[in-house]
């Protein structure tokens, strides 16, 4: 038999997972979607790390039932690796899949889905904004991505990276956290593209073109000559066609070029050799044509100027003279 999780336990779960205070209304609503066994006391623990809008968690919980119609997670993609235990995941009035230890399930919309774990489980989960995946050329549909087994081959390195990120003993620097976040995003995008199997309608074609453009920008953004036109040409499309592919995606070709260059500048700022470099030198190494462009793009990406960011980095020790 099952019963709703007590409000105090639900509040602990929400606040542990989101690191924000939960309102009574939020707790009451969520309690209707999370149930536990009537013959046991519910236990929950979590190790949580947020990297921007992406959240990586390793959780341990007692037997649990999630009623999807009561869960509000619009705009978020949930990727869950079952580390221990087993569960059943499926539609309320459709097929139910049994997921065993080592399995994986993914959903972008809990509505109409239920999950039941009859015994204690350990789970590694990754939550990402669906819009960010769309910017990268992936259009997620809940009914298309449900893996009862281990999933695509890229899910294995994603799982191992997620476990390392969630490890409480890891104390990353800002650049390390940035690199880890980028790696998670790349692996998630690759995993979905690897899964494939979706019809190529007009939106999928636009998403695919965005993905190819993003990959090209990631590879060539340090080249100061790279521009939106220079991205379109090697992809075999007109600039206008490429711009249409980015419409309604939340970003643009120029913004992606500037953002990639800003992230590279942040990594350079953290390197020992860049501690005394001028903004002009850093700009050139990152692909910007001037220090002014570097400052503007850096502020847009990180909310601070490069000089302020450099001041937040740890001071490297001075080596004694030989």
C-alpha positions as CSV (number, residue, x, y, z in Angstrom):
1,X,0.0,0.0,0.0
2,X,1.1,3.6,-0.7
3,X,0.5,7.0,0.9
4,X,1.6,10.5,0.0
5,X,5.0,11.5,1.4
6,X,4.7,13.7,4.5
7,X,5.0,17.4,4.0
8,X,8.2,17.6,6.1
9,X,9.9,15.0,4.0
10,X,8.7,16.6,0.8
11,X,10.0,20.0,1.9
12,X,13.4,18.4,2.6
13,X,13.5,16.8,-0.9
14,X,12.5,20.0,-2.7
15,X,15.0,22.2,-0.8
16,X,17.8,19.7,-1.1
17,X,17.3,19.3,-4.8
18,X,16.8,23.0,-5.7
19,X,18.7,24.7,-2.8
20,X,15.8,27.2,-2.4
21,X,13.1,27.5,0.3
22,X,9.9,25.7,-0.6
23,X,6.5,27.4,-0.1
24,X,3.7,25.6,1.6
25,X,1.7,25.6,-1.6
26,X,4.6,24.0,-3.5
27,X,5.1,21.4,-0.8
28,X,1.4,20.5,-0.7
29,X,1.2,20.2,-4.5
30,X,4.3,18.1,-4.8
31,X,3.2,15.8,-2.0
32,X,0.3,14.6,-4.1
33,X,2.8,13.4,-6.8
34,X,5.2,11.5,-4.5
35,X,4.1,8.5,-2.5
36,X,5.9,6.1,-0.2
37,X,5.0,2.7,1.3
38,X,2.7,2.7,4.3
39,X,4.7,0.1,6.1
40,X,8.0,2.0,6.2
41,X,9.5,5.4,7.1
42,X,10.7,7.3,4.0
43,X,14.4,8.2,3.8
44,X,16.1,10.5,1.2
45,X,19.6,11.8,0.8
46,X,21.2,13.7,-2.1
47,X,24.5,15.1,-3.4
48,X,23.7,18.0,-5.7
49,X,25.8,20.1,-8.0
50,X,24.5,22.9,-10.2
51,X,26.4,24.0,-13.3
52,X,24.5,27.0,-14.6
53,X,21.1,25.7,-15.4
54,X,22.2,22.1,-15.4
55,X,21.8,20.1,-12.2
56,X,23.6,16.8,-11.5
57,X,22.4,14.8,-8.5
58,X,23.1,11.4,-6.9
59,X,20.2,10.4,-4.7
60,X,19.3,7.5,-2.4
61,X,15.6,7.0,-1.5
62,X,13.3,4.5,0.0
63,X,10.6,2.8,-2.0
64,X,8.8,5.5,-4.0
65,X,6.0,6.1,-6.4
66,X,5.8,9.2,-8.6
67,X,2.5,10.1,-10.2
68,X,3.5,12.0,-13.2
69,X,0.2,14.0,-13.6
70,X,1.0,15.7,-10.3
71,X,4.6,16.6,-11.2
72,X,5.3,20.0,-12.8
73,X,8.5,19.9,-14.8
74,X,7.7,21.7,-18.1
75,X,10.7,22.8,-20.1
76,X,13.1,20.4,-18.3
77,X,14.7,17.2,-19.6
78,X,15.3,14.5,-16.9
79,X,17.9,11.9,-17.6
80,X,18.1,9.2,-14.8
81,X,20.6,6.3,-14.4
82,X,19.5,3.6,-12.0
83,X,22.6,2.8,-9.9
84,X,20.9,0.3,-7.6
85,X,17.5,-1.3,-7.3
86,X,14.8,-1.5,-10.0
87,X,11.7,0.5,-11.0
88,X,8.8,0.4,-13.4
89,X,8.3,3.4,-15.7
90,X,5.5,3.9,-18.2
91,X,2.2,5.5,-19.1
92,X,-0.8,5.1,-16.8
93,X,-2.8,3.4,-19.5
94,X,-0.1,2.0,-21.7
95,X,3.1,0.0,-21.7
96,X,5.1,-0.2,-18.6
97,X,8.9,-0.8,-18.8
98,X,10.9,-2.5,-16.0
99,X,14.2,-0.8,-15.5
100,X,16.9,-2.7,-13.7
101,X,20.2,-1.7,-12.2
102,X,22.4,0.0,-14.8
103,X,19.3,1.1,-16.8
104,X,18.4,4.5,-18.0
105,X,15.2,6.4,-18.6
106,X,14.7,9.9,-20.1
107,X,11.6,12.1,-20.2
108,X,10.8,15.8,-20.9
109,X,7.2,15.6,-19.6
110,X,6.0,13.6,-16.7
111,X,2.3,14.1,-17.6
112,X,0.7,10.7,-18.2
113,X,3.7,8.7,-16.8
114,X,4.2,6.9,-13.5
115,X,7.3,5.6,-11.9
116,X,7.3,2.9,-9.1
117,X,10.3,1.7,-7.2
118,X,9.2,-1.0,-4.8
119,X,12.4,-1.0,-2.9
120,X,15.2,1.5,-2.1
121,X,17.1,2.9,-5.1
122,X,20.2,4.9,-5.9
123,X,19.9,7.2,-8.9
124,X,22.1,9.6,-10.8
125,X,20.0,12.2,-12.5
126,X,20.8,15.1,-14.8
127,X,18.3,17.9,-15.3
128,X,18.8,20.3,-18.3
129,X,16.7,23.1,-19.8
130,X,15.0,21.7,-22.9
131,X,15.5,25.0,-24.6
132,X,19.2,24.7,-24.4
133,X,19.1,21.3,-26.2
134,X,16.9,22.9,-28.8
135,X,19.5,25.5,-29.3
136,X,22.0,22.7,-29.9
137,X,19.8,21.1,-32.5
138,X,18.0,18.5,-30.4
139,X,14.2,18.5,-30.2
140,X,13.2,16.2,-27.4
141,X,9.9,14.4,-27.5
142,X,8.9,12.5,-24.4
143,X,7.5,9.5,-26.2
144,X,10.6,9.1,-28.3
145,X,13.3,8.7,-25.6
146,X,12.5,6.0,-23.1
147,X,15.4,3.5,-22.6
148,X,14.8,0.4,-20.5
149,X,18.4,-0.8,-21.0
150,X,21.7,0.9,-20.8
151,X,20.8,3.4,-23.6
152,X,23.1,4.6,-26.4
153,X,26.8,4.2,-26.2
154,X,27.4,7.8,-25.2
155,X,25.3,7.3,-22.1
156,X,28.2,5.3,-20.5
157,X,30.7,8.2,-20.4
158,X,27.8,10.6,-19.5
159,X,27.1,8.4,-16.4
160,X,30.7,8.3,-15.3
161,X,31.2,12.0,-15.7
162,X,27.9,12.7,-13.8
163,X,29.1,10.5,-10.9
164,X,32.4,12.5,-10.7
165,X,30.6,15.8,-10.8
166,X,28.1,14.8,-8.1
167,X,30.9,13.5,-5.8
168,X,30.9,15.7,-2.7
169,X,34.7,15.4,-2.4
170,X,35.3,17.2,-5.8
171,X,36.2,20.9,-5.2
172,X,36.4,22.3,-8.7
173,X,37.7,25.7,-9.8
174,X,35.5,27.9,-11.9
175,X,37.2,26.9,-15.2
176,X,37.0,23.2,-14.2
177,X,33.3,23.6,-13.5
178,X,32.8,25.3,-16.8
179,X,34.6,22.6,-18.7
180,X,32.6,19.9,-16.9
181,X,29.3,21.6,-17.7
182,X,30.3,21.9,-21.4
183,X,31.2,18.2,-21.5
184,X,27.9,17.2,-19.9
185,X,26.0,19.2,-22.4
186,X,28.0,17.8,-25.4
187,X,27.5,14.2,-24.2
188,X,23.7,14.7,-23.7
189,X,23.4,16.3,-27.1
190,X,25.4,13.4,-28.6
191,X,23.4,10.8,-26.8
192,X,20.1,12.1,-28.2
193,X,21.5,12.5,-31.7
194,X,22.9,9.0,-31.5
195,X,19.5,7.7,-30.4
196,X,18.0,9.1,-33.6
197,X,14.9,7.5,-35.0
198,X,12.8,10.6,-35.4
199,X,11.1,11.8,-38.6
200,X,12.8,14.7,-40.3
201,X,10.1,17.3,-40.4
202,X,10.9,21.0,-41.0
203,X,11.7,21.7,-37.4
204,X,14.0,18.6,-37.2
205,X,15.8,19.9,-40.3
206,X,16.3,23.3,-38.7
207,X,17.5,21.6,-35.5
208,X,20.0,19.5,-37.4
209,X,21.4,22.6,-39.2
210,X,21.7,24.4,-35.8
211,X,23.6,21.4,-34.4
212,X,26.0,21.4,-37.3
213,X,26.5,25.1,-37.0
214,X,27.2,24.9,-33.3
215,X,29.8,22.1,-33.8
216,X,31.5,24.2,-36.5
217,X,31.6,27.3,-34.2
218,X,33.0,25.2,-31.3
219,X,35.9,24.1,-33.6
220,X,36.6,27.4,-35.3
221,X,35.6,30.2,-32.9
222,X,39.2,31.2,-32.1
223,X,39.6,32.3,-35.7
224,X,39.0,36.1,-35.8
225,X,37.7,35.8,-39.3
226,X,34.8,33.6,-38.2
227,X,31.5,35.3,-38.8
228,X,27.9,34.2,-39.4
229,X,28.5,34.3,-43.1
230,X,31.7,32.2,-42.6
231,X,29.7,29.6,-40.8
232,X,27.0,29.3,-43.4
233,X,29.3,28.9,-46.4
234,X,31.0,25.6,-45.4
235,X,27.6,24.2,-44.3
236,X,26.4,24.7,-47.9
237,X,23.5,27.1,-47.0
238,X,22.9,30.8,-47.4
239,X,23.2,33.1,-44.4
240,X,19.5,33.8,-44.5
241,X,18.7,30.1,-44.4
242,X,21.0,29.5,-41.5
243,X,19.5,32.6,-39.7
244,X,16.0,31.1,-40.1
245,X,17.2,27.9,-38.5
246,X,18.2,29.9,-35.4
247,X,14.9,31.7,-35.2
248,X,12.8,31.0,-32.1
249,X,15.7,29.0,-30.6
250,X,16.6,31.5,-28.0
251,X,20.0,32.3,-29.5
252,X,21.7,33.5,-32.7
253,X,24.7,32.6,-34.8
254,X,26.5,35.8,-33.7
255,X,25.6,35.2,-30.0
256,X,27.0,31.6,-30.2
257,X,30.3,32.7,-31.7
258,X,30.7,35.4,-29.0
259,X,29.6,33.0,-26.2
260,X,32.2,30.4,-27.3
261,X,34.9,33.0,-27.5
262,X,34.0,34.3,-24.0
263,X,34.2,30.8,-22.5
264,X,37.6,30.3,-24.1
265,X,38.7,33.6,-22.7
266,X,37.7,32.5,-19.2
267,X,39.7,29.4,-19.6
268,X,42.7,31.4,-20.7
269,X,42.3,33.7,-17.8
270,X,42.7,30.8,-15.4
271,X,46.0,29.6,-17.0
272,X,49.3,30.6,-15.3
273,X,50.6,32.3,-18.4
274,X,47.6,34.6,-18.8
275,X,47.8,36.2,-15.3
276,X,49.9,39.1,-16.7
277,X,48.5,39.1,-20.3
278,X,46.8,42.2,-21.5
279,X,43.1,42.2,-22.5
280,X,44.2,42.8,-26.1
281,X,46.3,39.7,-26.0
282,X,43.6,37.6,-24.4
283,X,41.1,38.9,-27.0
284,X,43.3,37.9,-29.9
285,X,43.9,34.4,-28.4
286,X,40.1,33.9,-27.9
287,X,39.1,35.1,-31.4
288,X,37.9,38.6,-30.6
289,X,39.1,41.5,-32.8
290,X,39.5,43.9,-29.9
291,X,39.6,44.1,-26.1
292,X,36.3,46.0,-26.3
293,X,34.5,43.0,-28.0
294,X,36.0,40.7,-25.4
295,X,34.7,42.8,-22.5
296,X,31.2,43.1,-24.0
297,X,30.9,39.4,-24.8
298,X,32.4,38.4,-21.4
299,X,30.0,40.6,-19.5
300,X,27.1,39.2,-21.4
301,X,28.1,35.6,-20.8
302,X,29.3,35.8,-17.1
303,X,27.8,39.0,-15.8
304,X,31.2,40.6,-15.0
305,X,34.2,42.0,-16.8
306,X,37.3,39.8,-17.5
307,X,39.4,41.8,-15.0
308,X,36.8,41.1,-12.2
309,X,36.6,37.5,-13.2
310,X,40.4,37.2,-13.0
311,X,40.4,38.7,-9.5
312,X,38.1,35.9,-8.3
313,X,40.6,33.2,-9.3
314,X,42.9,31.7,-6.7
315,X,46.4,33.2,-6.5
316,X,49.0,30.8,-7.8
317,X,52.0,30.2,-5.5
318,X,55.3,31.7,-6.6
319,X,58.0,29.0,-7.2
320,X,61.3,29.6,-5.4
321,X,64.3,30.5,-7.6
322,X,66.5,27.5,-8.5
